[in-house]
Structure formats: structure tokens, C-alpha cells
Amino acid sequence: MPELLSLSAPDLAALLCSRVCHDIISPVGAINNGLELLDEGGADEDAMNLIRASAVNASARLQFARIAFGAAGSAGMQIDTGDAQSVATAFINNEKPELEWIGGRALLPKNQVKLLLNLLLVANAAIPRGGRLRVLLEALETNPVFTITAQGPMLRVPPKFLELHSGNRPEEPIDAHSVQFYYTLLLARETGMKINIRATADEIILSAAQ
């Protein structure tokens, strides 16, 4: 793959932390709003429903981030793709698309599983108005191949991801919004897997293979 620009470890850690905080601020804020409604003594049922739904949302986002961005155990640890499917399903339940996941279960090196989940985030960003995401896992016992297909209105590969994937140095610094694209490509480099992008008027296909 083209040469990837280098972020310092402290900058990468700070930007990923900002990304995770951005993802959970909304549901945590909704929990706070629900508690305020309870304190005011009105709409108890509505307040509790808001709190419950927001707590489920926040938990799903944190569980997803724990695997997609976190250390997820000691160096060299493997992760079950079934666990990846579980956190991905819970995460996408709070997003706009529908998710279809095809493939057996296997223990894979953690960075490969992290790459899979981060590719899913890129595909989700490609259909901002919702649609359908299809995850296909193949050859898990030999040389894993991940293929994620996004279908929906207003299809567009995120421009910043395309820019970084091409190896061009971005005109603007990587920030908390674009760091996930950078991290995806960094994981591909670390795992020796090549990311391919195929876009048509009907679908966007992101694949990763060695």
C-alpha cells in the first residue's frame, strides 16, 4: 500500500480518545436529560425509556470501541470473530443501516479483528442516510479475507479515507473526525493486509486480504 504518514504515539492516543468520547457523548447526554426529567417530577415513563435506551446505546458503543480501538488484551492475543459480530451488531443497531454478517467463527490475531471492525465503520460512514451493510468473512483458517459491502442512498467513500488510502499527504491535519480512517490504514499496514476499494453507482465494496 502507499506510504502512510506518521502520527506520534501520544497524538494517535489523544485523537482516538477524542473519537471515543465523541461517540458516547450523545447517549450519555441523553441519560442526563432523562435524569433531569425525573428530578422535575414529570414524564416518569418517558424519562425511564430515554434512560434505558441511551444506556444500551452507550454500552454498545463502549463495547465496540473496546475491541475496535482498545488493547483488547495482551500483546499477541487473539479475538473470536463471534465476539466481533456481537459488538458490531449491537453498535449498528443504534445506527441507520441494517447489518448482515456472513462467515464462521475463528480466533484471529487481534489487529486483524480490529481492522475488520474499523472497515465496518468506514463502510457505515459511506452511507450516511442508512441502507445495508454486508460483512463477508472468508478463509478464516488460512488467509482471512474481509469484504464489506455498503448499499444505500447518497453512496460516497469518505473523501479523507480516499485521500489517506492513496498515500497523498492530507492538506489538513488529521483530527478526531478523520483519525479513525488513519487508524484503519495503520492496522492494515500492521497486519500486512491490503485494503481495496471498489465503488459503483449501486454499492461500495471494501475488502482486506494479505
N, C-alpha and C positions, 0 to 999 in steps of 0.2 A: 504494500500500500504506500501511497505518497508519504513523504516525511511529515510527521506531526509536530507542531510547535510544542515547546516545553513550558509547562507551568511548574513553579516551585511547589514542593510538598505542602508548605503552610498555606499557599494561595489556593491550591486544589482543595485542601481540607476545609478552608473557610468558605469557599464557594459552594461546596457540596452541603455544608451545614446550612448555608443560607437557602439553598434549594429545598432541603427537607423542611426547614421552618416555614418556607413559603407554602409548601403543600399542606401543612397541618394547621396553619393559622385560621383558615376559613372554618373548618369544623370545630376547632377549639373555641373560636369566637362565637359560633352558634350555640355551643354548650353554655357559654357565659350568658348569652342573651336569654336562653331558656331559664337559667337560674334567676336572672333578674325578673323575668315574668312571674316566677314562683314567689319571689320576695314581695312583689307588688300584690300578691294575693288573687290574681285573676288568671283565667285561662289555664287552669292547672293541667288539664288533659293535653291541651295543645303544647304547653311548655314541656311536659314529660315526653311527648312524642318527639319534639325537637331535640331534646337532650339525648334520648335513646338513639335516634338516627345519626346524630352528629358524633356520638361516642363510637358507634360502629364504624362510621366513616374515618374518624381519626385513627382508630385502632388498625383498620385495614391499610391505611397509608403508612403507618409506622411499621407494621409487619412487612410490607412490601419494601420499604426503604432499608430495613434491617438486612435484607438479603441483597437488594439491588445496589446499595451504596456502602453497606457496613462490612466489617471484617468477617462476620458470619463464621467465627471460629478461628482456630489457629492456622498458621501457615500450612499449606498443602492439604487442607481439609476438603472433602468432597460434599456435595449437596445433592439431595434427592430431587430429581425434576418434578416429582409429585408434589413436593413442598413448594416448588416454584409455581406450579399450576395453581395451587391453593391460594397463595398470596396474590397471584396475578388475577384470578377470578374475583376475589374479594375487592381488589383495587378497582378493576374495570366495572364492577357493579355500581360504583359511585361515579363513573364517567358516562359519556354518552353512547359509545359503541356497544355492540354485542360482541362477545368473545367466543370463538370456537377453538378448542385445543385438541390437537390430534397427535398422538405419539405415546409410546410406552414410558414406563418409569425406569430410571437408571441413576446411578451415582456418578456424577460428573465433577471434575475439578471446579472449585467454587467460582473461579473467574470466568469459566465458560457459562455457568448458570447466571452469573451477574450480567454477562454480555447479553444473554437471551432476554433477560428482563429489561435491560436498558434499550435493546432493539424494539421491544414492545412499546416502551414509552415514546420512542421516535415515531413508530407507526401510529400511535394514538395521536401524536401531535400533527400528523399528516392529514387527519380527518377531524378538524376542529368542530364540525357540526354533527359529528356522530356518523354511524354507519356500521361496518362489520370488520372485525379483526379475526384473522385465521392464523393460528400458530401450528406449524407442522414440524415435528421432530423426527429426524431420520438417522439411521446408522449410529445409534447411541452407543452401541457396544464396541464400535470400531473407530470411525472418524465422524463425530457428530456433525450433522448439517441442520441448521436452523433456518426456517423460511417463514416469514411473517407477511401476510397479505392484508392490505388495507383497502377497503372499498367504501365509498360514501360520497356525498356532495362536496364540492369545493376541494377536491383532492390536490394536495401540494406537498412535496417533500420540503421540510423546513429549510429555508434558504441557508441558515447558518450551518446546518448539518452538511448540506451540499458543499458549502464553502470549505469547511474543515476537511471533509472527505476528499476533496480534490487536492489537498495539500497546500492550497493558497493561504498565505498569511492573512488573517481577517483584518479588515480595515478598522474595526472597533475591538477593544479588548474583550476577552471572554468575561462574562458576568454571570450572576446567579441564574439567569434565564437560559444561557447558552452552555453552561458548564456541563450539563447532562449530555449534550451532543459530543463535547470533547471527551468526556469520561467514557462514552460508548466506544469511541475510536481508540482510546487508550487501552481499554480492555481487549479490543480486537488485536492490538499490537502485542499485548502481554500474552495472549493465548495462541498467537500465531494463526488466527483465523482472519480470513479476508471478507470484508463486507462488500456485497454487490447491491446496486440499486437499479431497479427496472421500473420505469413509470410509463403508464399509458393513460389514455383518457378515462379508463374504467377502473384502474387499480394501480396501487403502488406495491411492489414486492421488494422486501429487504431480506437478504439472505447472508448467512455467515457459514463459512466452511474453511477447512485447512487446505 
